[in-house]
Amino acid sequence: MDALAPQHRAAVQDILDRLDFTFQIQTPPKQVHLATVEKLYDRPRLSAAMWRICQFVPRFYTFELPERAFTVDDLKGLHGTMTLIYKKPGYRIYIADGRVEKGRMNNPFAVGAKMVTAYRYWEGPRGLEGHLQTWTALDSSLLGFLTHPFRSYIQRRQEEFIAYIFSNIAQGSEFAESHPQEFQEPIRREGDPVAIRQFEAAFGKNGKH
């Protein structure tokens, strides 16, 4: 908390004061260097394009915003904003402000929430490993009351979804480490100039490190 800017510290404290769920996972080792992961985390638009090329679901689209933030949207009712509030090599903290529309994940009504996500990742003897921890507050006390009968279901779905997302990110990063050139033509065909520029900055114009 002491390392955060005052406005971010206040936002994190607000989530902790209204806490509904906590969650943590250890991510399995992958054969990818920390430097490659850092390149991708620093370029959300490129990462989303590579996610789609890997045919992971849902198909996410991102748009970068000022103040180290970006939107995430699957265009089917799952959307939010991620803001990077702390960063050093191998450690990032985000605040997520998201919403799942009714029925998108079999939820009986729309659910909005704010989440703090702290992610540590390091190169160990078996490859790149990580530890992810989240703190989630639903977006209103009324929603918290209404969701009380479904609380265990909501938490379980959140845990499953976060574990799935980070497993795919690790898998995609591993493939990007070994075969970055495989992404170059599909990204060019999509035609997003930002993703193209980010790819070239990360991997070179010929798709090499």
Backbone as a chain_set.jsonl record, in Angstrom:
{"seq": "MDALAPQHRAAVQDILDRLDFTFQIQTPPKQVHLATVEKLYDRPRLSAAMWRICQFVPRFYTFELPERAFTVDDLKGLHGTMTLIYKKPGYRIYIADGRVEKGRMNNPFAVGAKMVTAYRYWEGPRGLEGHLQTWTALDSSLLGFLTHPFRSYIQRRQEEFIAYIFSNIAQGSEFAESHPQEFQEPIRREGDPVAIRQFEAAFGKNGKH", "coords": {"N": [[0.831, -1.202, 0.0], [1.979, 1.236, 0.746], [3.583, 1.821, -1.401], [1.926, 2.694, -3.396], [0.351, 5.263, -5.398], [-1.394, 8.056, -3.929], [-4.166, 8.302, -4.809], [-4.644, 5.789, -5.864], [-4.162, 4.186, -3.69], [-6.31, 4.871, -2.081], [-8.424, 3.89, -3.652], [-7.891, 1.141, -3.638], [-8.13, 0.633, -0.889], [-10.821, 1.136, -0.533], [-11.974, -1.032, -1.895], [-11.019, -3.14, -0.306], [-12.292, -2.54, 2.056], [-14.9, -3.136, 1.452], [-15.019, -5.822, 0.959], [-15.881, -8.781, -0.767], [-15.036, -11.213, -1.936], [-12.104, -13.269, -1.941], [-9.185, -14.598, -3.547], [-6.682, -16.878, -4.66], [-4.086, -18.195, -6.709], [-1.528, -20.462, -7.798], [0.445, -20.28, -10.58], [1.237, -22.697, -13.065], [4.565, -23.782, -14.068], [6.026, -22.431, -17.047], [7.725, -22.597, -20.199], [9.044, -19.96, -20.776], [10.606, -16.792, -20.958], [10.988, -14.249, -18.474], [11.343, -11.7, -19.557], [9.99, -11.803, -22.012], [7.323, -12.114, -21.214], [6.999, -9.678, -19.886], [7.149, -7.918, -22.071], [4.736, -8.514, -23.38], [2.781, -7.978, -21.416], [3.154, -5.269, -21.223], [1.993, -4.396, -23.507], [-1.023, -4.368, -24.109], [-2.859, -4.292, -26.293], [-1.597, -5.707, -28.337], [-1.33, -8.157, -26.985], [-4.011, -8.959, -26.742], [-4.664, -9.312, -29.441], [-2.969, -11.467, -30.059], [-4.042, -13.352, -28.357], [-6.522, -13.795, -29.615], [-5.622, -14.889, -32.021], [-4.558, -17.27, -31.114], [-6.9, -18.525, -30.733], [-8.211, -18.653, -28.327], [-10.969, -18.594, -26.078], [-13.21, -16.417, -24.311], [-13.29, -14.249, -27.271], [-11.31, -11.643, -26.875], [-11.155, -8.068, -27.009], [-9.13, -5.192, -26.847], [-8.63, -1.792, -25.854], [-6.392, 0.73, -25.47], [-5.973, 3.12, -22.854], [-5.358, 6.411, -21.409], [-3.119, 6.92, -18.572], [-2.08, 4.377, -18.005], [-4.06, 2.407, -18.429], [-6.554, 0.13, -19.76], [-9.275, -0.988, -21.802], [-11.285, -3.961, -21.737], [-13.102, -6.215, -23.648], [-15.504, -8.585, -24.649], [-17.463, -8.305, -26.448], [-19.862, -9.525, -26.031], [-21.094, -9.165, -23.654], [-19.328, -9.254, -21.541], [-17.217, -7.182, -19.971], [-14.861, -4.541, -19.155], [-12.551, -2.403, -17.338], [-9.08, -2.22, -17.001], [-6.595, -1.091, -14.839], [-3.276, -0.349, -14.456], [-1.623, -0.066, -11.519], [0.677, -0.378, -10.107], [4.013, -1.3, -10.735], [6.811, -3.328, -11.168], [9.742, -5.179, -12.19], [8.587, -8.413, -12.644], [6.38, -8.121, -11.004], [3.135, -6.953, -10.676], [0.361, -4.807, -10.082], [-3.049, -4.475, -10.474], [-6.091, -2.591, -10.821], [-9.279, -3.662, -11.436], [-12.295, -2.896, -13.045], [-15.217, -4.19, -13.607], [-17.917, -5.781, -15.481], [-20.409, -8.216, -15.804], [-22.842, -9.046, -17.946], [-26.312, -9.975, -17.601], [-26.804, -13.453, -17.751], [-24.499, -13.929, -19.233], [-22.436, -15.516, -18.162], [-23.967, -17.579, -17.286], [-25.098, -16.284, -15.171], [-27.712, -15.158, -13.041], [-28.451, -12.489, -12.983], [-27.222, -9.229, -13.908], [-23.86, -8.574, -12.964], [-21.713, -6.435, -11.389], [-18.411, -5.43, -10.495], [-15.509, -4.497, -8.581], [-12.036, -5.074, -8.575], [-8.946, -5.917, -7.061], [-5.916, -6.965, -8.304], [-3.059, -8.744, -7.732], [-0.072, -9.732, -9.058], [2.619, -11.816, -9.063], [5.541, -12.934, -10.685], [8.118, -15.117, -11.789], [11.318, -16.444, -12.83], [11.961, -19.706, -12.353], [13.64, -22.843, -11.528], [12.197, -24.634, -13.081], [11.053, -23.153, -15.03], [9.035, -20.283, -16.004], [7.17, -19.144, -13.337], [4.27, -18.258, -11.342], [2.332, -16.265, -9.014], [-0.875, -15.458, -8.199], [-3.104, -13.179, -6.766], [-6.291, -12.064, -5.719], [-8.675, -9.533, -4.779], [-12.009, -8.872, -4.32], [-14.791, -6.705, -4.66], [-18.235, -6.406, -4.804], [-20.323, -4.22, -6.791], [-22.185, -2.72, -5.328], [-23.812, -2.348, -2.151], [-26.413, -3.237, -2.156], [-26.439, -5.005, -4.31], [-24.688, -6.856, -3.244], [-26.29, -7.843, -1.188], [-28.436, -8.922, -2.67], [-27.147, -10.905, -4.077], [-26.43, -12.712, -2.204], [-27.544, -15.397, -1.807], [-26.372, -16.586, -4.0], [-23.708, -16.466, -3.653], [-21.555, -18.302, -3.249], [-21.597, -19.571, -5.692], [-21.013, -17.445, -7.471], [-18.431, -16.763, -6.624], [-17.065, -19.155, -7.158], [-17.321, -19.306, -9.948], [-15.906, -17.012, -10.639], [-13.332, -17.677, -9.722], [-12.767, -19.935, -11.325], [-12.798, -18.722, -13.849], [-10.758, -16.766, -13.721], [-8.515, -18.394, -13.244], [-8.53, -19.842, -15.632], [-8.093, -17.762, -17.514], [-5.482, -16.845, -16.843], [-4.028, -19.174, -17.193], [-4.245, -19.508, -19.966], [-2.967, -17.153, -20.802], [-0.357, -17.697, -19.966], [0.189, -19.946, -21.542], [-0.046, -18.871, -24.137], [2.033, -17.0, -24.026], [4.216, -18.676, -23.826], [4.191, -19.883, -26.355], [4.589, -17.611, -27.91], [7.165, -17.025, -27.175], [8.664, -19.029, -28.41], [7.832, -19.121, -31.107], [7.427, -16.465, -32.4], [7.112, -15.384, -34.946], [4.927, -16.656, -36.04], [2.724, -15.205, -35.404], [2.793, -12.903, -36.849], [1.764, -12.471, -39.578], [-1.067, -13.062, -39.259], [-1.718, -10.942, -37.472], [-1.173, -8.731, -39.076], [-3.111, -9.162, -41.038], [-5.455, -8.702, -39.597], [-5.259, -5.985, -39.372], [-4.966, -3.934, -37.475], [-3.357, -1.065, -36.733], [-2.078, -0.301, -34.362], [-1.605, -2.712, -32.952], [0.064, -3.92, -34.815], [2.308, -2.196, -34.798], [3.057, -2.551, -32.13], [3.725, -5.25, -32.121], [5.991, -5.272, -33.798], [7.686, -3.668, -32.289], [8.058, -5.316, -30.097], [8.986, -7.792, -31.105], [10.408, -7.337, -33.411], [10.627, -6.43, -36.927], [10.692, -8.649, -38.509], [9.606, -10.611, -37.001], [11.244, -11.628, -35.016], [13.136, -11.95, -31.985]], "CA": [[0.0, 0.0, 0.0], [2.821, 2.421, 0.833], [4.204, 2.087, -2.699], [0.925, 3.165, -4.342], [-0.013, 6.671, -5.412], [-2.504, 8.266, -2.979], [-5.496, 8.007, -5.353], [-4.758, 4.347, -6.025], [-4.254, 3.628, -2.34], [-7.694, 5.061, -1.636], [-9.286, 2.98, -4.408], [-7.651, -0.206, -3.125], [-8.69, 0.541, 0.451], [-12.276, 1.059, -0.679], [-12.301, -2.42, -2.246], [-10.761, -3.982, 0.861], [-13.31, -2.246, 3.075], [-16.189, -3.709, 1.033], [-14.586, -7.086, 0.379], [-16.817, -9.902, -0.872], [-14.339, -12.453, -2.278], [-10.655, -13.299, -2.153], [-8.824, -15.751, -4.371], [-5.287, -16.926, -5.084], [-3.642, -19.409, -7.403], [-0.142, -20.571, -8.234], [0.407, -20.65, -11.991], [2.236, -23.736, -13.332], [5.725, -23.287, -14.815], [6.012, -22.441, -18.503], [9.032, -22.348, -20.78], [9.05, -18.615, -21.337], [11.412, -15.906, -20.143], [10.291, -13.127, -17.868], [11.403, -10.546, -20.458], [8.928, -11.936, -23.017], [6.069, -11.837, -20.536], [6.947, -8.237, -19.656], [6.823, -7.291, -23.356], [3.324, -8.702, -23.687], [1.977, -7.243, -20.436], [3.281, -3.837, -21.519], [1.323, -4.125, -24.786], [-2.318, -5.066, -24.037], [-3.514, -4.417, -27.6], [-0.92, -6.829, -28.986], [-1.66, -9.389, -26.262], [-5.371, -9.359, -27.107], [-4.611, -9.828, -30.814], [-2.347, -12.793, -30.013], [-5.057, -14.205, -27.716], [-7.501, -14.189, -30.64], [-4.95, -15.757, -32.991], [-4.471, -18.591, -30.468], [-8.272, -19.027, -30.715], [-8.746, -18.777, -26.985], [-12.296, -17.994, -25.927], [-13.858, -15.614, -25.349], [-12.434, -13.402, -28.097], [-11.205, -10.339, -26.232], [-10.628, -6.898, -27.708], [-8.706, -4.182, -25.891], [-8.298, -0.449, -26.324], [-5.577, 1.342, -24.433], [-6.415, 4.415, -22.366], [-4.303, 7.088, -20.649], [-2.887, 6.514, -17.175], [-1.751, 2.941, -17.935], [-5.305, 1.64, -18.338], [-7.084, -0.362, -21.026], [-10.562, -1.662, -21.72], [-11.359, -5.351, -22.179], [-14.495, -6.455, -24.031], [-15.683, -9.725, -25.553], [-18.573, -7.893, -27.317], [-21.017, -10.384, -25.762], [-21.603, -8.931, -22.323], [-18.274, -9.302, -20.543], [-16.39, -6.019, -20.299], [-14.328, -3.844, -18.0], [-11.357, -1.574, -17.484], [-7.946, -2.615, -16.174], [-5.659, 0.0, -14.614], [-2.032, -0.777, -13.816], [-1.348, 0.923, -10.476], [2.03, -0.585, -9.576], [4.77, -2.171, -11.622], [8.253, -3.499, -11.154], [9.988, -6.463, -12.857], [8.058, -9.59, -11.983], [5.299, -7.834, -10.052], [2.198, -5.948, -11.148], [-0.918, -4.696, -9.381], [-4.09, -3.839, -11.283], [-7.477, -2.463, -10.374], [-10.222, -3.986, -12.51], [-13.681, -2.469, -12.845], [-15.832, -5.011, -14.644], [-19.343, -6.096, -15.442], [-20.88, -9.367, -16.566], [-24.271, -8.849, -18.169], [-27.175, -11.104, -17.242], [-26.759, -14.642, -18.587], [-23.245, -14.109, -19.971], [-21.748, -16.672, -17.582], [-25.073, -18.262, -16.609], [-25.474, -15.533, -13.979], [-29.147, -14.843, -13.114], [-28.617, -11.054, -13.169], [-25.951, -8.557, -14.181], [-22.984, -8.437, -11.805], [-20.592, -5.52, -11.535], [-17.483, -5.566, -9.377], [-14.152, -3.956, -8.66], [-11.108, -6.098, -8.125], [-7.504, -5.688, -7.02], [-5.191, -8.161, -8.715], [-1.609, -8.669, -7.537], [0.519, -10.866, -9.769], [4.072, -11.981, -9.008], [5.999, -13.977, -11.6], [9.567, -15.228, -11.69], [11.919, -17.588, -13.509], [12.469, -20.715, -11.441], [14.37, -23.933, -12.193], [11.325, -25.361, -14.023], [10.485, -22.21, -15.986], [8.376, -19.119, -15.424], [6.069, -19.457, -12.433], [3.614, -17.054, -10.864], [1.355, -16.323, -7.935], [-1.906, -14.452, -8.436], [-4.041, -12.995, -5.668], [-7.297, -11.054, -6.03], [-9.639, -9.089, -3.773], [-13.145, -8.417, -5.116], [-15.957, -6.111, -4.01], [-19.352, -6.169, -5.707], [-20.387, -2.776, -7.011], [-23.093, -2.022, -4.421], [-24.255, -3.155, -1.012], [-27.661, -3.881, -2.551], [-26.079, -6.168, -5.117], [-24.149, -7.837, -2.313], [-27.431, -8.469, -0.499], [-29.202, -9.727, -3.622], [-26.376, -12.058, -4.543], [-26.021, -13.567, -1.086], [-27.828, -16.821, -2.034], [-25.572, -17.09, -5.108], [-22.339, -16.021, -3.421], [-20.581, -19.366, -3.494], [-21.587, -19.796, -7.14], [-20.298, -16.34, -8.107], [-17.006, -16.88, -6.318], [-16.519, -20.301, -7.883], [-17.208, -18.932, -11.359], [-14.808, -16.067, -10.749], [-12.085, -18.418, -9.56], [-12.558, -20.744, -12.526], [-12.531, -17.863, -14.992], [-9.434, -16.166, -13.569], [-7.525, -19.451, -13.452], [-8.536, -20.124, -17.066], [-7.475, -16.637, -18.212], [-4.035, -16.809, -16.623], [-3.465, -20.366, -17.828], [-4.125, -19.214, -21.39], [-1.925, -16.145, -20.976], [0.929, -18.381, -19.839], [0.36, -20.8, -22.712], [0.218, -18.014, -25.284], [3.366, -16.415, -23.862], [5.174, -19.732, -24.129], [4.234, -20.025, -27.808], [5.202, -16.383, -28.437], [8.604, -17.123, -26.913], [9.331, -19.95, -29.342], [7.431, -18.922, -32.5], [6.764, -15.165, -32.545], [6.798, -15.097, -36.353], [3.635, -17.234, -36.385], [1.683, -14.211, -35.139], [2.979, -11.671, -37.618], [0.819, -12.324, -40.688], [-2.445, -12.89, -38.766], [-1.89, -9.595, -36.924], [-1.245, -7.82, -40.226], [-4.401, -9.346, -41.712], [-6.468, -8.0, -38.821], [-5.156, -4.602, -39.822], [-4.919, -2.949, -36.401], [-2.015, -0.483, -36.797], [-1.46, -0.279, -33.035], [-1.104, -4.058, -32.686], [1.198, -4.145, -35.72], [3.456, -1.455, -34.26], [3.477, -3.176, -30.886], [4.4, -6.502, -32.453], [7.323, -4.964, -34.323], [8.494, -3.174, -31.179], [8.352, -6.426, -29.185], [9.639, -8.942, -31.73], [11.11, -6.954, -34.633], [9.805, -6.424, -38.135], [10.683, -10.004, -39.089], [9.057, -11.554, -36.039], [12.3, -12.25, -34.247], [13.413, -11.185, -30.756]], "C": [[0.867, 1.255, 0.0], [3.431, 2.8, -0.506], [3.218, 2.676, -3.706], [0.762, 4.674, -4.265], [-1.246, 6.874, -4.525], [-3.876, 7.914, -3.545], [-5.702, 6.508, -5.535], [-4.874, 3.658, -4.66], [-5.677, 3.734, -1.815], [-8.635, 4.103, -2.343], [-9.128, 1.545, -3.926], [-8.285, -0.371, -1.748], [-10.206, 0.434, 0.41], [-12.714, -0.361, -1.007], [-12.111, -3.331, -1.032], [-11.811, -3.759, 1.949], [-14.657, -2.881, 2.734], [-16.022, -5.146, 0.529], [-15.682, -8.149, 0.396], [-16.101, -11.229, -1.109], [-12.829, -12.232, -2.256], [-10.321, -14.596, -2.885], [-7.333, -15.708, -4.638], [-4.988, -18.262, -5.741], [-2.135, -19.321, -7.646], [-0.189, -21.018, -9.687], [1.512, -21.66, -12.274], [3.383, -23.197, -14.172], [5.541, -23.432, -16.319], [7.399, -22.085, -19.026], [9.026, -21.025, -21.535], [9.847, -17.734, -20.387], [10.58, -14.74, -19.612], [10.266, -11.927, -18.809], [10.31, -10.605, -21.524], [7.57, -11.619, -22.409], [5.911, -10.341, -20.293], [6.584, -7.495, -20.943], [5.32, -7.356, -23.636], [2.434, -7.945, -22.702], [2.041, -5.736, -20.668], [2.516, -3.432, -22.776], [-0.031, -4.859, -24.829], [-2.987, -5.259, -25.389], [-2.909, -5.576, -28.379], [-1.305, -8.143, -28.311], [-3.053, -9.885, -26.615], [-5.412, -9.923, -28.523], [-4.02, -11.233, -30.831], [-3.292, -13.798, -29.347], [-6.052, -14.698, -28.76], [-6.883, -15.14, -31.656], [-4.788, -17.174, -32.426], [-5.843, -19.27, -30.372], [-8.739, -19.385, -29.309], [-10.116, -18.113, -26.942], [-12.453, -17.515, -24.483], [-12.849, -14.776, -26.127], [-12.416, -11.994, -27.497], [-10.67, -9.284, -27.194], [-10.255, -5.872, -26.65], [-8.439, -2.861, -26.603], [-7.583, 0.256, -25.176], [-6.039, 2.765, -24.132], [-5.23, 5.116, -21.699], [-4.169, 6.499, -19.246], [-2.726, 5.004, -17.024], [-2.985, 2.069, -17.728], [-5.694, 1.138, -19.724], [-8.429, -1.036, -20.775], [-10.419, -3.095, -22.222], [-12.823, -5.651, -22.474], [-14.556, -7.671, -24.944], [-16.859, -9.501, -26.501], [-19.821, -8.748, -27.122], [-21.533, -10.23, -24.342], [-20.601, -9.042, -21.198], [-17.305, -8.168, -20.85], [-15.92, -5.338, -19.02], [-13.124, -3.003, -18.36], [-10.3, -2.061, -16.505], [-6.998, -1.42, -16.062], [-4.45, -0.524, -13.859], [-1.628, 0.288, -12.795], [0.019, 0.742, -9.829], [2.741, -1.579, -10.472], [6.238, -2.143, -11.251], [8.517, -4.866, -11.783], [9.467, -7.637, -12.034], [6.929, -9.332, -11.008], [4.437, -6.708, -10.591], [0.938, -5.984, -10.289], [-1.872, -3.917, -10.272], [-5.338, -3.612, -10.437], [-8.357, -2.738, -11.587], [-11.609, -3.515, -12.109], [-14.489, -3.139, -13.951], [-17.311, -5.258, -14.432], [-19.606, -7.313, -16.325], [-22.388, -9.21, -16.715], [-25.043, -10.134, -17.874], [-27.067, -12.242, -18.258], [-25.442, -14.894, -19.274], [-22.458, -15.314, -19.472], [-22.735, -17.481, -16.747], [-25.457, -17.567, -15.302], [-26.919, -15.056, -14.108], [-29.44, -13.354, -13.243], [-27.242, -10.457, -13.416], [-25.159, -8.382, -12.887], [-21.845, -7.495, -12.167], [-19.703, -5.616, -10.314], [-16.205, -4.801, -9.651], [-13.217, -4.959, -8.002], [-9.687, -5.55, -8.098], [-6.833, -7.012, -7.367], [-3.697, -7.921, -8.538], [-0.985, -9.927, -8.136], [2.034, -10.804, -9.677], [4.461, -13.116, -9.954], [7.52, -13.935, -11.667], [10.032, -16.448, -12.475], [12.527, -18.515, -12.468], [13.192, -21.813, -12.207], [13.53, -24.694, -13.211], [10.712, -24.437, -15.074], [9.85, -21.031, -15.267], [7.181, -19.561, -14.588], [5.436, -18.157, -11.945], [2.676, -17.328, -9.717], [0.405, -15.152, -8.114], [-2.834, -14.395, -7.231], [-5.001, -11.868, -6.028], [-8.155, -10.758, -4.802], [-10.786, -8.432, -4.53], [-14.245, -7.855, -4.23], [-17.032, -5.904, -5.059], [-19.694, -4.68, -5.714], [-21.417, -2.037, -6.164], [-23.473, -2.949, -3.285], [-25.563, -3.875, -1.333], [-27.384, -5.119, -3.382], [-25.508, -7.263, -4.226], [-25.254, -8.577, -1.574], [-28.188, -9.394, -1.442], [-28.468, -10.994, -4.038], [-26.029, -13.029, -3.423], [-26.357, -15.044, -1.311], [-26.945, -17.442, -3.117], [-24.078, -16.871, -4.88], [-21.307, -17.101, -3.712], [-20.468, -19.661, -4.984], [-20.779, -18.708, -7.846], [-18.805, -16.453, -7.853], [-16.38, -18.033, -7.093], [-16.33, -19.983, -9.355], [-16.067, -17.944, -11.567], [-13.464, -16.792, -10.673], [-11.767, -19.242, -10.803], [-12.136, -19.876, -13.702], [-11.136, -17.243, -14.904], [-8.339, -17.203, -13.804], [-7.411, -19.787, -14.938], [-7.814, -19.017, -17.846], [-5.956, -16.69, -18.062], [-3.344, -18.055, -17.15], [-3.26, -20.128, -19.322], [-3.05, -18.169, -21.661], [-0.545, -16.796, -20.921], [1.211, -19.248, -21.063], [0.675, -19.975, -23.957], [1.587, -17.375, -25.222], [4.447, -17.427, -24.209], [5.307, -19.912, -25.646], [4.884, -18.799, -28.449], [6.706, -16.389, -28.236], [9.303, -17.932, -28.002], [9.013, -19.666, -30.806], [6.75, -17.563, -32.705], [6.356, -14.861, -33.98], [5.441, -15.654, -36.778], [2.488, -16.236, -36.201], [1.702, -13.046, -36.125], [1.936, -11.492, -38.717], [-0.632, -12.225, -40.21], [-2.696, -11.502, -38.187], [-1.986, -8.585, -38.056], [-2.581, -7.944, -40.947], [-5.531, -8.678, -40.93], [-6.44, -6.5, -39.085], [-5.158, -3.544, -38.73], [-3.512, -2.338, -36.369], [-1.307, -0.446, -35.459], [-0.861, -1.644, -32.711], [0.098, -4.373, -33.572], [2.446, -3.447, -35.193], [3.972, -2.105, -32.979], [4.188, -4.502, -31.136], [5.828, -6.233, -32.912], [8.237, -4.442, -33.225], [8.925, -4.317, -30.259], [9.243, -7.484, -29.819], [10.411, -8.606, -32.998], [10.245, -7.087, -35.86], [9.742, -7.781, -38.806], [10.18, -11.059, -38.108], [10.109, -12.295, -35.267], [12.65, -11.352, -33.066], [14.528, -10.176, -31.016]], "O": [[0.536, 2.234, -0.668], [3.761, 3.964, -0.731], [3.636, 3.117, -4.776], [0.996, 5.289, -3.225], [-2.059, 5.96, -4.385], [-4.68, 7.293, -2.85], [-6.817, 6.012, -5.376], [-5.597, 2.674, -4.508], [-6.189, 2.809, -1.185], [-9.546, 3.556, -1.721], [-10.111, 0.812, -3.816], [-8.907, -1.396, -1.468], [-10.808, -0.272, 1.22], [-13.708, -0.847, -0.466], [-12.947, -4.192, -0.762], [-12.169, -4.687, 2.674], [-15.465, -3.137, 3.627], [-16.838, -5.615, -0.264], [-16.322, -8.389, 1.42], [-16.497, -12.255, -0.557], [-12.348, -11.131, -2.524], [-11.081, -15.563, -2.842], [-6.768, -14.631, -4.825], [-5.547, -19.301, -5.388], [-1.558, -18.234, -7.69], [-0.805, -22.039, -9.994], [2.625, -21.499, -11.773], [3.191, -22.241, -14.923], [4.98, -24.415, -16.803], [8.152, -21.361, -18.375], [9.006, -20.987, -22.765], [9.78, -17.898, -19.168], [9.603, -14.314, -20.229], [9.269, -11.207, -18.858], [9.76, -9.57, -21.901], [6.758, -10.93, -23.025], [4.824, -9.791, -20.47], [5.799, -6.548, -20.91], [4.715, -6.377, -24.072], [1.443, -7.336, -23.105], [1.097, -5.013, -20.35], [2.405, -2.242, -23.074], [-0.158, -5.87, -25.52], [-3.623, -6.288, -25.616], [-3.633, -6.344, -29.013], [-1.577, -9.133, -28.991], [-3.265, -11.088, -26.771], [-6.113, -10.901, -28.782], [-4.521, -12.101, -31.545], [-3.332, -14.965, -29.737], [-6.388, -15.882, -28.79], [-7.534, -16.084, -32.105], [-4.868, -18.156, -33.164], [-5.943, -20.433, -29.981], [-9.548, -20.292, -29.119], [-10.381, -17.173, -27.692], [-11.912, -18.115, -23.554], [-11.704, -14.61, -25.705], [-13.393, -11.252, -27.603], [-9.85, -9.567, -28.067], [-10.976, -5.698, -25.667], [-8.078, -2.821, -27.78], [-8.104, 0.362, -24.066], [-6.439, 3.51, -25.027], [-4.204, 4.484, -21.45], [-4.991, 5.696, -18.803], [-3.177, 4.42, -16.039], [-2.96, 1.114, -16.951], [-5.223, 1.656, -20.736], [-8.688, -1.576, -19.699], [-9.541, -3.398, -23.031], [-13.692, -5.374, -21.647], [-13.776, -7.791, -25.889], [-17.217, -10.393, -27.27], [-20.736, -8.709, -27.945], [-22.314, -11.055, -23.868], [-20.966, -8.94, -20.027], [-16.638, -8.192, -21.884], [-16.496, -5.527, -17.948], [-12.73, -2.904, -19.522], [-10.585, -2.286, -15.329], [-6.641, -0.81, -17.069], [-4.576, -1.073, -12.764], [-1.325, 1.421, -13.169], [0.472, 1.61, -9.084], [2.159, -2.57, -10.913], [6.829, -1.083, -11.048], [7.58, -5.656, -11.901], [9.855, -7.828, -10.882], [6.551, -10.229, -10.255], [4.94, -5.636, -10.925], [0.506, -7.042, -9.832], [-1.542, -2.836, -10.76], [-5.603, -4.335, -9.476], [-8.193, -2.117, -12.638], [-12.042, -3.713, -10.973], [-14.449, -2.705, -15.102], [-17.873, -4.988, -13.371], [-19.093, -7.419, -17.438], [-23.123, -9.238, -15.727], [-24.487, -11.232, -17.897], [-27.217, -12.032, -19.461], [-25.254, -15.965, -19.853], [-21.877, -16.05, -20.269], [-22.41, -17.992, -15.675], [-26.067, -18.181, -14.427], [-27.316, -14.595, -15.178], [-30.564, -12.981, -13.578], [-26.222, -11.099, -13.165], [-25.73, -8.077, -11.84], [-21.109, -7.727, -13.126], [-20.19, -5.859, -9.209], [-15.867, -4.5, -10.796], [-13.561, -5.603, -7.011], [-9.275, -4.813, -8.994], [-7.151, -8.051, -6.789], [-3.138, -6.997, -9.129], [-1.335, -11.045, -7.759], [2.657, -9.855, -10.153], [3.781, -14.14, -10.012], [8.131, -12.868, -11.611], [9.255, -17.362, -12.75], [13.487, -18.157, -11.786], [13.341, -21.714, -13.426], [14.079, -25.332, -14.109], [9.936, -24.888, -15.916], [10.089, -20.805, -14.081], [6.295, -20.264, -15.074], [6.007, -17.08, -12.118], [2.275, -18.467, -9.475], [0.829, -13.998, -8.172], [-3.293, -15.424, -6.737], [-4.59, -10.844, -6.572], [-8.336, -11.598, -3.921], [-10.548, -7.514, -5.315], [-14.593, -8.43, -3.198], [-16.776, -5.292, -6.096], [-19.391, -3.964, -4.76], [-21.514, -0.815, -6.275], [-23.46, -4.172, -3.429], [-25.803, -4.982, -0.851], [-28.013, -6.159, -3.188], [-25.796, -8.445, -4.416], [-25.169, -9.786, -1.359], [-28.542, -10.513, -1.07], [-29.085, -12.022, -4.317], [-25.4, -14.059, -3.668], [-25.51, -15.89, -1.025], [-26.777, -18.66, -3.164], [-23.273, -17.064, -5.791], [-20.293, -16.833, -4.357], [-19.385, -19.963, -5.485], [-19.958, -19.005, -8.714], [-18.001, -16.26, -8.765], [-15.279, -17.897, -7.625], [-15.312, -20.338, -9.949], [-15.342, -18.029, -12.558], [-12.568, -16.537, -11.478], [-10.631, -19.248, -11.276], [-11.235, -20.235, -14.459], [-10.413, -17.199, -15.899], [-7.351, -16.924, -14.482], [-6.307, -19.993, -15.444], [-7.015, -19.307, -18.737], [-5.229, -16.589, -19.051], [-2.172, -17.99, -17.522], [-2.228, -20.5, -19.879], [-2.305, -18.28, -22.634], [0.329, -16.484, -21.73], [2.336, -19.281, -21.561], [1.555, -20.334, -24.739], [2.244, -17.22, -26.252], [5.465, -17.084, -24.809], [6.414, -20.076, -26.157], [5.638, -18.925, -29.415], [7.443, -15.819, -29.041], [10.389, -17.574, -28.458], [9.843, -19.943, -31.672], [5.6, -17.52, -33.144], [5.37, -14.161, -34.212], [4.861, -15.189, -37.759], [1.412, -16.405, -36.775], [0.734, -12.292, -36.22], [1.285, -10.449, -38.774], [-1.371, -11.377, -40.711], [-3.772, -10.938, -38.387], [-2.807, -7.67, -37.995], [-3.128, -6.946, -41.416], [-6.465, -8.144, -41.529], [-7.471, -5.83, -39.028], [-5.337, -2.363, -39.027], [-2.56, -3.032, -36.009], [-0.082, -0.546, -35.402], [0.275, -1.723, -32.244], [1.044, -5.022, -33.126], [3.522, -4.044, -35.149], [5.181, -2.2, -32.769], [5.146, -4.836, -30.439], [6.765, -6.895, -32.463], [9.433, -4.735, -33.222], [10.025, -4.293, -29.708], [10.145, -8.015, -29.171], [11.01, -9.494, -33.605], [9.233, -7.788, -35.836], [8.832, -8.041, -39.593], [10.311, -12.258, -38.355], [9.917, -13.453, -34.895], [12.482, -10.135, -33.136], [14.912, -9.434, -30.113]]}, "num_chains": 1, "name": "protein.A"}
